[in-house]
Amino acid sequence: MKKKILPISIILIFGLIFIVFYKGLQDSNIYTPDANIKNDIPIFNTKDFYSDETINSFGFFKVDKNYLLNIWSSWCVPCRQEHKFLMVLNEENKINLIGLNYKDNKKKAKKFLDELGNPYNKVFVDLDGTIAIEWGAYGVPESYLILNNKIVKKYIGPLNQKSIDEIKLFIK
Amino acid sequence: MKFLNIILIVFLFFPVCYSKAEEQDKRNKITKNLRCLVCQGQSVYDSDSEFANSLKILVDEKIKEGFSEKQIYDYFKEKYGDWILYDPGINKNTYVLWLLPLLIFLIGGAIIYKKFIKKI
């Protein structure tokens, strides 16, 4: 009996290790952050894209309004794809779209908006990318849905029909 | 008089250099412990991505504002979660990682003690 314990336990241990590694093999090793969040709006200073006046985020976002903050840039290709969805969302007039122009050249950014249309109620400027980090962003494009002064959801990557439908449900 | 001036300049300049170097060391240490989230497998210190560069600027700003190392980690942890730290503290997700080696060490020690030392 005593002689059998060793081989059995070895087989058991190897079996266990095999299962753990086999499961690990199927796991994605790309980290996906939690999209459903309930964070406060970060406090930062920025400039208005058109008028250059300084804006403080504290007090800018009103409690009784819905906002979608969209981080975009003229050099970002997926931003072009999602732009038409933002235009559609803007036509509904139920949500305030705020743009955050990420590490961009002002001239090119203006050209981008002239070409594809401007869905934003307000555009903030983020020259060095630090404001995007205040929001907890990874890159462009990224969007944050803000209801009652709380960030309730973030969309990493370009918006699509599915996410637009979801946002519409949120703001109904 | 000229000589005195030079000495004065050197002595005034020295602490400035010293504090700059200290700041730099602190910044390097912090950015080495922050994970670059868009180029996984690299620290912010090693990376030159847009994300990492902005993060470096922010770390510099926070150091200038007088944040301590821990406060800076907490600041980023709040925004990106534990994943951004290479050296996360003990919490409900990581306590197994921290305690398991200790447990194995104790069990192993107990086995060795029982098997060999007791016999002697």
Interface residues (C-beta under 8 A of the other chain):
Chain A: N29 I30 Y31 P33 D34 K103 D128 G129 T130 A132 I133 E134 W135 G136 Y138 G139
Chain B: L37 V38 Q40 E50 F51 N53 S54 L55 I57 L58 E61 K79 Y80 G81 W83
